[in-house]
Each structure stands twice: as C-alpha cells, then as structure tokens.
Amino acid sequence: MKKISYISLTLLLIVTAACQTNNYLIPIKNLADGPPPYVGIYKGTLPCADCAGIESKLILNEDKTFVYENTYRDTIDKHFTHTGSYTVEENIVNIQQNDTPLHFLRKENDLVFLGSNLLPPQGVLAPYYVLKKQREFIYPGKYETFSEKEDEYQQTITISSQGNSYQVDFAASQAENLEKCHFSTTAQLKKGRLWANISNDENNEILISIAPTHDNLGVEVFDIANHEHLIPFCDGRGSLTGTYMKNTITADSIGVFTASTTIEEVLHTVPLTQIHKKTGQGEFADDVYDDYEVWSRTNDHLFTLTPRYTGNIQQKIERVLIQSPFYKTAKGIHRNSTYQDIDNAYTITEIVPDKKHIILVVDEINAHFSIPKTALLEGWWNITTKTVNRNKIPPAAQTDSFIVWY
C-alpha cells in the first residue's frame, strides 16, 4: 500500500480519543420485510498524511446504532473506535465522531464522505474517500500467514463447510526440531464472523473469532480474552492469532477470486489503495490492455488481473499473472518453481518457443510458465521435428513468469 497525500477535509479531522469496545456483538433485529438498504458494513482505506492509510469501517445497525473504526496503518497501528446513534436524512447518513459530525452520501452501495458543506470531495483523491458496502464473505478455503520464503515458519488455517457449521483446522510448520502443530475446532457463523470455543475444559471457555481482513483477501484470527491462549497448541512457538491470506491457485481461481469474478467485483472487494491500474502492451502497437495490479496491505505485489478488452469493468478476469511466490497450487507450484518442480507435479501438455522464452503449457491448471532461452542447453531446438528437446532443459531452470488463463 502506497502513501497517499492528504486532502484537508473537515470530515476527516484527526481522531483524538477512542472508546474501546467489543463492537461485534451488537444485536441486529430481523424484520419480515428485511432491513433498510443502508444497514450493513462499509469499508475503505482513506488517505493519510503521515501513515500508510487509514483503514476505516462503519457498521450501520438496524436499530440506528453505529460502530465507526479507524486503524492508522504504520509501523505501530493505532486503532480508534466510536459508537453512538446515527440518523438518515434523505440520502445522507450522519454520525458523531467525538464532537465532530461526519456526513456520508449514499450512492448505490457506497458511502461517500461529505465535507461540512455537505459536498463530496473533489480532485484526484476523491475516489479514495469512499466506503464500500461489504458482501457476504466466502470462508471455505486454505489460508496461510504471508511469507515469500519457502522454508520460513508458517501457520495455516483450512476452513470447510459442515452443514450449518464450519470445521476449522489450524496447523503450523515444523520448526527447530519440533513436530508440526495441528488441531481442529468447530465454528458457527454469527453476524458475518466465525466463532469457536477451543477450550478442552468444559468449564473454561476460550472463544476465538475469525473475520475477513480489511482488504477481504484473507482472515484475521482473534483470541477474545487473551492472545496467549493459543500458544500452548503449538508447543509455545507462538500464538495462532493474526492475519492469514487465502493463497491457493486452481484452474479457475486465485485466492478469493474466481473465473466468474468481474473487474468491478474486484474493485469493490479490495480497497482502491491496493489496486494499481496500468496499461499493458503486447507485441503490436495496437495490442494494449488494462492491467489491475493487486497489492497487499504491506505493499507486496501479489498478482495482476487482466480482462479481455479495455475500458469495461463489467468483464470477467481473463488472465492472472502471478507475481508473488506466496500464491501456489495445491501441488506447491509457484512463481519461482523450477522446470523439474513443474514436470514432477504436472503433465506438461506442450512446450512452445516465443521470441525470448519457451512456454510450458499445463492444461490441468490452465497455466503457462515461461523459461528464458538463455537458461537452456545447446541443442534445445530440434530442427527436424520443430520441437523443443526436453532433455536440453536444465532441471534447475527457473521460471520467470506464471500465468493462469480463464
């Protein structure tokens, strides 16, 4: 996430006090005709003068109460929470942040910050002053703590549906001659979060909560009472609380996105500060396309999504260029895998040369891997058969591109 310069708006006065509260247990009534359209959870990352962005979340409950959270992303995150009652006048939602009134314009599924003059912000940073209404988060899948190093200690969570419940499997990789840690629990979905009691003592409840991260690319695990409660499950190696990202690549998905996801849905899911739109260039002058780079909250380039045509965010994703080795297939293949790794894991359907590379085609996962021709041994091209001699590809030859096609 890159720092964005600050626009002086009265509506974004620095938060000076906080009322810390457990705000996820606020009851929501169920009406026969459904809640008003403005009820829900809204999130966005706002510009900040001296931090990496302000992660803001506004919860509008059906009983006209609100919870407004702001986390200042920096080396030491600062978190502030405000609660109270809100009012709605026509299309404007009004809340109080301490003694400062804040106003939001309802615009489709978004809330746009308004200044004290009830006008929306103007200029190049205006799109960043928007909170987007959150959709239902799809929990099932595998998540890992973020690391781009293969041998680094990692913790994983695998979530699967079990009727009206969810099974949650925690695991930690082997470290310092300690066996791998693993344990399972059952969780219930309540108000958008998973809740589970991990205590082995029926008289002593240890409640954990699993909720979507601010950017919706993974989950946050919270120990409600004390972070140290999760340490004993991994022989004292460390708490399993923290941030986990969904990072599996399949033939039709990467992380939380699938082949049916549109660019518009991507832009609604991930804060705008973590999406960098670029213009891609093909081999020919008129071969241009829209590239949407997706970055992590800690400013790591994860992958790039590309639709077929330019200028239309209603399109589905056509191509995913994997940038981070953190994203991998079920068989462990990632951005930095070698020819031998890929050949051992999958059937390489064909190998075709282009100008500077050879392309390994793996139909099982709809993937193309490229290896520079400079890494090949002499005689790699068979003039007679017009094919690549596979025995002239060094086993340790490393790929420099990993693309999945939908």
C-alpha positions as CSV (number, residue, x, y, z in Angstrom):
1,M,0.0,0.0,0.0
2,K,1.5,3.3,-1.0
3,K,1.1,6.5,1.0
4,I,-1.3,9.0,-0.5
5,S,-1.1,12.7,0.2
6,Y,-3.7,14.2,2.4
7,I,-6.7,16.4,1.4
8,S,-7.8,18.8,4.1
9,L,-11.4,18.0,4.7
10,T,-13.3,18.9,7.8
11,L,-14.9,15.5,7.8
12,L,-11.6,13.8,8.4
13,L,-10.4,15.6,11.5
14,I,-7.8,13.6,13.3
15,V,-9.3,11.1,15.7
16,T,-8.2,12.2,19.2
17,A,-9.9,9.8,21.5
18,A,-11.2,6.3,21.5
19,C,-13.9,4.4,23.2
20,Q,-12.6,0.8,23.0
21,T,-15.4,-1.7,22.9
22,N,-16.3,-5.2,21.7
23,N,-18.4,-4.0,18.8
24,Y,-19.1,-7.3,17.1
25,L,-21.8,-8.5,19.4
26,I,-24.3,-5.7,18.7
27,P,-27.7,-7.3,18.2
28,I,-29.4,-6.8,14.8
29,K,-33.2,-7.3,14.6
30,N,-34.7,-9.4,11.7
31,L,-37.7,-7.8,10.1
32,A,-40.0,-9.7,7.9
33,D,-39.5,-7.2,5.1
34,G,-35.8,-7.0,5.6
35,P,-33.6,-4.2,6.9
36,P,-33.3,-0.8,5.3
37,P,-30.9,-0.7,2.4
38,Y,-28.4,1.4,4.2
39,V,-27.9,-1.1,7.0
40,G,-24.6,-3.1,6.7
41,I,-20.9,-2.9,7.0
42,Y,-18.9,-0.4,4.9
43,K,-15.1,-0.4,4.5
44,G,-12.4,1.7,2.8
45,T,-8.8,2.9,3.1
46,L,-8.6,6.7,3.4
47,P,-5.6,9.0,2.5
48,C,-3.3,9.8,5.4
49,A,-0.6,12.5,5.7
50,D,1.9,10.6,7.9
51,C,0.9,6.9,7.7
52,A,0.2,4.2,5.0
53,G,-3.5,4.8,5.0
54,I,-6.5,4.9,7.4
55,E,-8.4,1.7,7.3
56,S,-12.0,2.8,8.1
57,K,-15.0,0.6,8.8
58,L,-18.5,1.9,9.5
59,I,-21.2,-0.5,10.8
60,L,-24.8,0.7,10.5
61,N,-27.1,-1.4,12.6
62,E,-30.8,-1.8,12.1
63,D,-31.5,-0.3,15.5
64,K,-29.9,3.0,14.3
65,T,-26.7,2.4,16.3
66,F,-23.3,2.6,14.6
67,V,-19.7,1.5,15.2
68,Y,-17.0,3.5,13.5
69,E,-13.5,2.1,13.5
70,N,-10.2,3.7,12.2
71,T,-6.9,2.0,12.1
72,Y,-3.9,4.0,11.1
73,R,-1.6,1.7,9.2
74,D,2.1,2.3,10.2
75,T,4.9,0.5,12.0
76,I,2.6,0.5,15.1
77,D,-1.0,0.6,14.1
78,K,-3.3,2.9,16.1
79,H,-6.9,1.9,16.4
80,F,-9.8,4.0,17.4
81,T,-13.4,3.0,17.9
82,H,-16.5,5.3,18.2
83,T,-20.1,4.2,18.8
84,G,-23.4,6.0,19.0
85,S,-26.6,6.6,17.1
86,Y,-26.9,7.7,13.5
87,T,-29.6,9.5,11.5
88,V,-30.6,9.3,7.9
89,E,-31.9,12.3,6.1
90,E,-32.9,11.6,2.5
91,N,-29.6,10.1,1.1
92,I,-27.3,11.4,3.8
93,V,-26.1,9.3,6.8
94,N,-25.0,11.4,9.9
95,I,-22.8,10.2,12.8
96,Q,-20.8,11.8,15.5
97,Q,-17.1,11.2,15.9
98,N,-16.5,12.6,19.4
99,D,-17.7,16.2,19.0
100,T,-17.3,16.2,15.2
101,P,-20.3,15.4,13.0
102,L,-19.5,13.2,9.9
103,H,-21.7,13.0,6.9
104,F,-21.9,10.4,4.2
105,L,-23.8,10.4,0.9
106,R,-25.4,7.1,0.0
107,K,-24.5,6.3,-3.6
108,E,-25.7,2.9,-4.8
109,N,-23.8,0.5,-2.4
110,D,-21.2,3.1,-1.3
111,L,-21.0,5.8,1.3
112,V,-19.1,8.9,0.1
113,F,-17.6,11.3,2.7
114,L,-19.0,14.8,2.7
115,G,-17.4,18.0,3.9
116,S,-19.0,20.3,6.4
117,N,-20.7,22.0,3.5
118,L,-22.3,18.6,2.6
119,L,-20.4,18.5,-0.7
120,P,-18.3,15.5,-1.8
121,P,-14.5,15.8,-2.2
122,Q,-13.1,16.9,-5.5
123,G,-9.8,16.2,-7.3
124,V,-7.6,13.2,-7.9
125,L,-8.0,11.8,-4.4
126,A,-11.8,11.9,-4.4
127,P,-12.3,8.2,-5.2
128,Y,-10.4,7.3,-2.0
129,Y,-13.0,8.9,0.2
130,V,-15.5,6.2,-0.3
131,L,-16.6,3.3,2.0
132,K,-17.9,0.3,0.1
133,K,-20.8,-1.9,1.4
134,Q,-19.5,-5.4,2.2
135,R,-20.9,-8.5,0.6
136,E,-21.0,-11.9,2.2
137,F,-17.5,-13.3,2.7
138,I,-16.9,-16.9,1.4
139,Y,-14.9,-18.6,4.2
140,P,-14.1,-22.1,2.9
141,G,-10.6,-22.5,1.7
142,K,-6.9,-22.6,2.8
143,Y,-5.2,-19.6,4.3
144,E,-1.5,-19.0,5.3
145,T,0.5,-16.4,7.1
146,F,2.2,-14.3,4.5
147,S,5.7,-15.1,3.5
148,E,7.6,-15.2,0.2
149,K,10.3,-17.6,1.6
150,E,9.7,-21.3,1.0
151,D,11.4,-22.6,4.2
152,E,10.1,-19.9,6.6
153,Y,7.9,-21.0,9.5
154,Q,4.3,-20.8,8.5
155,Q,0.9,-21.2,10.1
156,T,-2.2,-22.3,8.1
157,I,-5.9,-22.4,8.5
158,T,-8.2,-24.6,6.4
159,I,-11.9,-23.8,6.7
160,S,-14.6,-26.2,5.3
161,S,-18.4,-26.2,5.5
162,Q,-20.1,-28.8,7.6
163,G,-23.9,-28.3,7.3
164,N,-24.7,-25.2,9.3
165,S,-21.3,-25.2,10.9
166,Y,-17.7,-24.8,9.8
167,Q,-14.7,-27.0,10.5
168,V,-11.5,-25.0,11.2
169,D,-8.1,-26.8,11.1
170,F,-5.1,-24.9,12.4
171,A,-1.6,-26.1,11.6
172,A,2.0,-24.8,12.0
173,S,5.0,-25.9,10.0
174,Q,7.8,-27.8,11.7
175,A,10.4,-25.6,13.4
176,E,13.6,-26.2,15.5
177,N,13.1,-29.9,15.7
178,L,9.5,-29.5,16.9
179,E,6.8,-31.6,15.3
180,K,4.2,-29.9,13.3
181,C,1.3,-28.5,15.3
182,H,-2.3,-29.3,14.3
183,F,-5.7,-29.1,15.9
184,S,-9.3,-28.7,14.8
185,T,-12.4,-27.0,16.1
186,T,-15.9,-26.3,15.0
187,A,-17.1,-22.7,14.4
188,Q,-20.5,-21.1,14.0
189,L,-21.3,-18.1,11.7
190,K,-22.8,-15.2,13.5
191,K,-23.1,-11.7,12.1
192,G,-20.5,-12.3,9.4
193,R,-17.9,-13.8,11.7
194,L,-16.9,-17.4,12.7
195,W,-16.9,-18.1,16.4
196,A,-15.4,-21.1,18.1
197,N,-14.6,-22.4,21.6
198,I,-11.2,-24.0,21.5
199,S,-11.0,-25.0,25.2
200,N,-10.7,-28.6,26.2
201,D,-12.2,-27.8,29.6
202,E,-16.0,-27.6,29.5
203,N,-15.9,-25.3,32.5
204,N,-13.4,-22.8,30.9
205,E,-14.4,-21.2,27.6
206,I,-11.7,-19.9,25.3
207,L,-13.5,-18.1,22.5
208,I,-11.8,-17.2,19.2
209,S,-13.2,-15.2,16.3
210,I,-12.4,-15.4,12.6
211,A,-13.3,-12.4,10.4
212,P,-12.4,-11.1,7.0
213,T,-9.3,-8.9,6.8
214,H,-9.9,-5.2,5.9
215,D,-8.9,-6.0,2.2
216,N,-11.0,-9.2,2.1
217,L,-8.0,-11.2,0.8
218,G,-7.9,-13.3,3.9
219,V,-9.0,-13.6,7.6
220,E,-8.0,-12.2,11.0
221,V,-8.0,-14.6,13.9
222,F,-8.8,-13.0,17.3
223,D,-8.5,-14.6,20.7
224,I,-11.2,-12.7,22.5
225,A,-9.8,-13.0,26.0
226,N,-6.0,-13.4,25.7
227,H,-3.7,-13.9,22.8
228,E,-1.6,-16.4,24.9
229,H,-4.4,-18.9,24.9
230,L,-3.5,-20.1,21.5
231,I,0.2,-20.6,22.3
232,P,0.0,-24.0,24.1
233,F,-1.4,-25.6,20.9
234,C,1.9,-25.1,19.2
235,D,4.4,-26.0,21.9
236,G,5.0,-22.4,22.8
237,R,6.1,-21.4,19.3
238,G,3.7,-18.5,19.1
239,S,0.1,-17.6,19.0
240,L,-2.0,-18.6,16.1
241,T,-3.9,-15.2,16.3
242,G,-3.1,-12.9,13.4
243,T,-3.5,-12.4,9.7
244,Y,-3.9,-15.2,7.2
245,M,-4.4,-14.9,3.4
246,K,-6.2,-17.2,1.0
247,N,-3.4,-18.2,-1.4
248,T,-4.4,-21.3,-3.4
249,I,-4.2,-21.3,-7.2
250,T,-6.5,-23.6,-9.2
251,A,-7.5,-23.9,-12.9
252,D,-10.3,-21.3,-12.2
253,S,-9.4,-19.3,-9.1
254,I,-6.7,-17.5,-7.3
255,G,-7.2,-16.7,-3.6
256,V,-10.6,-15.2,-3.1
257,F,-11.2,-14.5,-6.8
258,T,-12.6,-17.0,-9.4
259,A,-13.1,-17.2,-13.2
260,S,-16.6,-15.7,-12.7
261,T,-15.3,-12.6,-10.9
262,T,-15.6,-9.4,-12.8
263,I,-13.2,-6.5,-12.6
264,E,-16.0,-4.4,-11.0
265,E,-16.3,-7.0,-8.2
266,V,-12.5,-6.9,-7.7
267,L,-12.6,-3.1,-7.3
268,H,-15.5,-3.5,-4.8
269,T,-13.7,-6.2,-2.8
270,V,-10.2,-4.7,-2.4
271,P,-9.6,-1.1,-1.2
272,L,-8.6,1.2,-4.1
273,T,-5.3,1.9,-2.4
274,Q,-4.3,-1.7,-3.0
275,I,-5.2,-1.7,-6.8
276,H,-2.9,0.0,-9.3
277,K,-4.3,0.2,-12.8
278,K,-1.7,0.1,-15.5
279,T,-1.7,-0.1,-19.3
280,G,-0.3,-3.3,-20.6
281,Q,1.5,-3.5,-24.0
282,G,1.6,-6.6,-26.3
283,E,3.8,-7.3,-29.2
284,F,2.0,-4.9,-31.6
285,A,1.4,-1.2,-31.2
286,D,-2.4,-1.6,-31.0
287,D,-2.2,-4.5,-28.6
288,V,-3.0,-2.8,-25.3
289,Y,-5.0,-3.9,-22.3
290,D,-5.9,-3.0,-18.8
291,D,-3.8,-4.5,-16.1
292,Y,-5.1,-4.3,-12.5
293,E,-2.2,-4.9,-10.1
294,V,-3.4,-6.2,-6.7
295,W,-1.1,-5.4,-3.8
296,S,-1.1,-6.5,-0.1
297,R,-1.7,-4.2,2.9
298,T,2.1,-4.3,3.4
299,N,2.9,-3.1,-0.2
300,D,3.7,-6.5,-1.7
301,H,2.7,-7.0,-5.4
302,L,0.6,-10.2,-5.3
303,F,-0.8,-10.7,-8.8
304,T,-2.1,-8.8,-11.8
305,L,-5.6,-9.3,-13.3
306,T,-6.4,-8.6,-16.9
307,P,-9.8,-8.7,-18.7
308,R,-10.0,-9.4,-22.5
309,Y,-10.9,-5.8,-23.5
310,T,-10.0,-2.3,-22.3
311,G,-12.4,0.2,-20.7
312,N,-15.0,-2.3,-19.4
313,I,-15.0,-3.3,-15.7
314,Q,-18.1,-5.5,-16.2
315,Q,-15.8,-8.1,-17.9
316,K,-14.6,-11.2,-16.1
317,I,-11.0,-11.9,-15.4
318,E,-9.3,-13.5,-18.4
319,R,-5.6,-13.7,-17.3
320,V,-3.8,-13.8,-14.0
321,L,-0.1,-13.0,-13.8
322,I,1.2,-14.4,-10.6
323,Q,3.8,-12.0,-9.0
324,S,4.3,-13.4,-5.5
325,P,5.6,-17.0,-4.8
326,F,3.2,-16.9,-1.8
327,Y,0.4,-17.9,-4.1
328,K,0.8,-21.6,-5.1
329,T,-1.2,-24.5,-6.5
330,A,-2.4,-27.5,-4.4
331,K,0.8,-29.3,-5.5
332,G,3.1,-26.5,-4.3
333,I,3.9,-24.9,-7.7
334,H,4.5,-21.1,-7.6
335,R,6.1,-18.2,-9.3
336,N,9.7,-19.3,-8.7
337,S,9.3,-23.1,-9.3
338,T,11.9,-24.9,-11.5
339,Y,11.3,-27.0,-14.6
340,Q,11.8,-30.1,-12.6
341,D,9.3,-29.0,-9.9
342,I,6.6,-28.4,-12.6
343,D,7.5,-31.6,-14.5
344,N,7.2,-33.7,-11.3
345,A,3.9,-32.1,-10.3
346,Y,2.0,-31.9,-13.6
347,T,1.9,-33.2,-17.2
348,I,3.4,-30.6,-19.4
349,T,1.0,-30.6,-22.3
350,E,3.3,-28.9,-24.8
351,I,6.3,-26.6,-24.9
352,V,6.3,-23.8,-27.4
353,P,9.0,-21.1,-28.1
354,D,8.5,-17.4,-28.4
355,K,11.0,-14.6,-29.0
356,K,12.9,-14.9,-25.8
357,H,11.4,-17.8,-23.9
358,I,10.0,-21.3,-24.1
359,I,6.5,-21.6,-22.7
360,L,5.4,-24.7,-20.7
361,V,1.7,-25.3,-21.1
362,V,0.0,-27.2,-18.3
363,D,-3.7,-27.8,-19.2
364,E,-4.6,-29.3,-15.8
365,I,-4.4,-25.8,-14.2
366,N,-4.8,-23.7,-17.4
367,A,-1.3,-22.3,-16.8
368,H,1.6,-21.1,-18.9
369,F,5.1,-21.0,-17.4
370,S,8.0,-19.3,-19.2
371,I,11.7,-20.1,-19.0
372,P,14.3,-17.8,-20.6
373,K,16.1,-19.3,-23.6
374,T,19.3,-18.2,-22.0
375,A,18.8,-20.9,-19.4
376,L,18.6,-23.7,-21.9
377,L,21.4,-26.0,-23.0
378,E,22.8,-26.0,-26.5
379,G,20.7,-28.0,-28.9
380,W,17.4,-27.3,-27.2
381,W,15.7,-26.8,-30.5
382,N,15.2,-29.9,-32.7
383,I,15.3,-28.6,-36.3
384,T,14.0,-31.9,-37.7
385,T,10.9,-32.2,-35.5
386,K,10.5,-28.5,-35.0
387,T,10.1,-29.1,-31.3
388,V,11.9,-28.3,-28.0
389,N,14.2,-31.0,-26.8
390,R,13.0,-31.5,-23.2
391,N,16.3,-33.2,-22.2
392,K,18.0,-29.9,-23.0
393,I,16.1,-28.0,-20.3
394,P,18.1,-28.0,-17.1
395,P,16.1,-29.4,-14.2
396,A,17.0,-26.3,-12.1
397,A,16.0,-23.8,-14.8
398,Q,13.7,-21.4,-13.0
399,T,10.5,-19.9,-14.4
400,D,10.3,-16.1,-14.7
401,S,6.5,-16.0,-15.4
402,F,3.5,-17.9,-14.2
403,I,0.2,-17.1,-15.9
404,V,-3.3,-18.7,-15.4
405,W,-5.8,-18.3,-18.1
406,Y,-9.6,-18.4,-17.5
